[in-house]
Structures are given as C-alpha cells and as structure tokens.
Amino acid sequence: MTQSRFEREKGTVFLEIRETPLLWEAARCPKDGGLVFCYDHTELLTWRHLNVFQYQCEITCRLPRGKCRQCGHVFRVRPPWEGLSMHFTKEFEAFALVLMREMPVSKAAEILGETDTRLWRMLFRQVDAAYAQADMSNVCCVGVDEMNVRKGQEYISVFADLVRKQVIFAVEGHDKETWVKFVEALEEHHGHRHAITQVSMDMSRAYQSGVAENCRNAQVVFDKFHVIKNVSEAVDKVRRAEFRLGGREVLAALRQSQWLWRKNPENLTEQERARLDKIKDKNLGTAKAYQMRLVLQDIYRSAHAGIAQHRLRVWCRWVRWVARFHKYNLMASMVKVARTVEKHLAGILAHWKWGLTNAFMEGLNSVFSATKRKARGYRSATHLITMLYFVAGKLRLPQT
C-alpha cells in the first residue's frame, strides 16, 4: 500500500495500492508458464472493501499488465484481494454472503450501501462457480417436488439428495422433461442416472414417466406426506359438499369447522375436542371421512409391508362400502383417493422397504415460502433457483 486517505465529503476511506518489483519474479504467463515483464497498466480501478469503523472503504489500483517473453501474450494480473466480482474484495463478498443468507437481498443492499442488482450479480457468480464444482458421484436416493414460483401456474422442479439432505438441481417446469435436464446435470457432475436406486415423489404422472424413461434402476417411493395430504384434501371436499347440501342442523355443526378436520386428535385443544365430539354424534359424512384419514395414518405405523398391504386393501373396500350409504355422491372424493391408493399400491408399499420420505423437500418448501414472503417474491425463476442453491445446496462458498 502506498497511500491511504479519508475524504470527509464522501465519507470514504481510500487505500491506494501499487505492485512491487517482486511481483514479476513470481508471475508467470497463464498460457505457457513463461517468464513475464511489466507491459503497461490499466486505468484506475476501484474495489469495495469492508468498512473502516462506520466509513465505507475502497481499494484503488492501476493494475499491471504482463507480457510473456516467449509467446508475447498480454494479460492483466489479478490482484490477491479481488473476489469473483471485479467491484468487490474477497472479504466484502464473504460478508455480503453472510447477510444475504439471513435476510432479503434488498435489505442486505441497504445495510451495505450497495444496489441489490450488484449483490445479485455477485451472488450469481458465486453460486455458479460453486455449483460447477459440486460432486454428485454418490447420489443414489433422490427426492423431487414442485415449487410454486408465484401465484398462477409457474413452477420449478427441485431435486435433492435425500442422503446428504441437499438440493442438487432445480429447473423451470414440472413435466417429464425436467428429468431429462436433471440426469444431464447429474452426469456433468460425475453422477450416473442408473446409479439412482430410490426416488421419493408425489403421484405426478409426469414425474413417474420421467423416472421410467431415464433411470432404469430406480424404485419409485410415493411419499407418505403426499398420500396423507391427498386424503386430507378429500376430507375437506366432503365437508364443503355436506355444508352445501345439508340442512340447518348440518350447517350449524360444520360452520367454521375446517381447521378441526385438519388436526390430529392429540393436537386439538379442549374446546376443539368438545366441539368435535358433538359433531360426531350427528353421524355426518365429514366425521366419517375424518375417521378414514386417521385410519390411513395409522396404517403407516404397520410393522412391515405385508401387514400394510392387507390393511390398505381393507381400507379401500371400507371407503367404497361407506360411500354407498351417502346421498348425492357425497363421498366421491374419498372413493377417488381409494382408487389412487390401489393404482399406486406398489409405490406406496415401497415406503416400508426403503423408509424414504420427502420430509426434507417439504421442509424446504416451508423455508422458501417464508423467504419469498420476506423478499416479497423474486424477479424471476432464475433468482429463485439461485437462492435455492445458495440456501439449501450446501455449496462451498465463498468461491475465490
């Protein structure tokens, strides 16, 4: 460093740096490794550094350009303090990454006195560089789920290594072509499509086709969460249908009761438990559908797949038998779930063999929903995917 100065008007500390003759003893040509000499210097460049007390600090330097004595190649010498972004030092980038992991980028930009556009640009470079070095050679258990980018029909598909609990790929769309893009990315990072032995997913036909066409050794495991979610949604459809078609007594019993049917009995308050007991006495279809959900949840406590298979088939017959005694096709949504269970029985039973769930993916969804709310959405799917890798990809950051 040759000079430091403080400009009170700007509230900025400037550190001026120049190279020494020792630089040219160690520098070598990036093309052929030959000896180099100082050719000329660039214009004055500036890098944002960590603050000095409460004042902004910037490093200024006219970077030397070297020329190879053998091949004549001219190149700019990269300074040791420069991060992946030409405008920031390594230390500043590391601090910015810490802030962006904990808060919206716009808030981090406000604290750092930078624009969020420059911080996003820096984050893109850091994540791209770290993701390029990711090793997927040991990936064998994969979870896949769709994630809503914003209200409407815009989705991304997120793939995760369920052993190491990390996101390994994300792409726009939720059709079977996402699997083609996933296996391409997997093999670019030293993995292999046929090394995948288990895939946890919901009952999406597109995802099933993608697995069948691209990963011949993969056993599809239908996630327990999605099976229970389907029957919970069916219970709510029964409630709404019965509320719409029922008489005055039914309306009074079911009014503002939707949250009762979404909870398990052990999670009900005393007041909610008392109200639920009164509703059950009225022999409503909603109460019967709720009982079906609880029984299905209990089936997942079965010791092994043989018992579970028998109980699931009995459950499906029970649902159909009960549905016959209700008017207006009230239990149609529950019968539809029973058909779905029968159709996908092999994938559901694979849960007992592998013990695989999408719990990590669902946790990821909740974390990212909170992040999206804090940031009031992202500008594009690219921004969302980058933040997904940054938060849940377990990448080695910062890159230098």
Secondary structure, DSSP 8 states (H G I E B T S, - for coil): --EEEEETTTTEEEEE----TTHHHH-B-TTT--BEEEEEEEEEEEEEEEEETTEEEEEEEEEEEEEETTT--EEE---TTB-SSTTBBHHHHHHHHHHHHHS-HHHHHHHHTS-HHHHHHHHHHHHHHHHHT---TT--EEEEEEEESSSSS-EEEEEEETTTTEEEEEEE--STHHHHHHHHHHHHTT--GGG--EEEE-S-HHHHHHHHHH-TT-EEEE-HHHHHHHHHHHHHHHHHHHHHHS-HHHHHHHTT-TTTTTS-GGG--HHHHHHHHHHHTTT-HHHHHHHHHHHHHHHTT-SSHHHHHHHHHHHHHHHHHHHTTSGGGTTHHHHHHHHHHHHTHHHHHHHHHH----HHHHHHHHHHHHHHHHHT--SSHHHHHHHHHHHHS----S--
